[in-house]
Amino acid sequence: MAESAFRYGISVDDIRHAVRHPVLAIRQEEGFVMVIGAARSGLLLEVGFVEFRGGQMIVHAMRARRKFMR
């Protein structure tokens, strides 16, 4: 995970939980995916990651915004 993923104070465990329990995945740009999933508390998070050859890197995590809840 990139340092930018922790900008909004979301814990590693909550980020992992949200990615493992997705409600929605949105492919936004080539190689960038935004996942909406629940933290351990049930709070919906948006987690963004970049896909690249050989893996992926989580670069964004925060409370899910309304624009992703439609």
N, C-alpha and C positions, 0 to 999 in steps of 0.2 A: 504494500500500500504506500502510496505517495504521501508526503507530509500534508499536502493540500487536502487530503481526505479527512483530516482531523480539525480543519479550520473552524467548524461549528460545534466542536466538543462531543461528537458522537464517538462512542467507544469502539474498539476493534471487535469486541464480541457482538455488539449490536449491528455493526456493519456486516459482519459475516452472517449473522442470523437473517438479516434482510435479503442478502444475496442468495442464501440457501432456501428462502421461503418467499419467492417473488409472487406478486399479484399481477404485475404487468412489466413487460420489457419493451422499451422503445428504442429502435435503432435510429439515432439522430443524424449522424454524419458517418462517413465511411470510417469504420473502425471505432466509433464511439457509441456506447449503449448506456441508456439510463434505465435502471431497474427500480421499480417501486415494490417495497417489501416491508414486512413488519420487524421492528426491533423486538427484543425479548419482552418488553413491556406491552407490545401490541401497537405502539405508536408507529404510524407509517413513515418510512424514510424514502428518500430518493438517493440512490447510489449510482454514480457514474463511473464507468470504466472504459479504458482504451484497450482494444484488442490489437495484438501484433503477432507476427510470426513467432510461435513458440509460447504464447501465453497472453496474459491480460494484467493490467495494472489499474487498481481502484484509485481514482483521482479526486472524487467528490462524494460527500455524504452530508445530508442535512434532513430536517423535517420535510416531508413531501409538501410541495407547493400545490395550490389549487389547479394550476395549469396542467399538472400531471394526473389530476384526480377526475378528469372528465370522462 
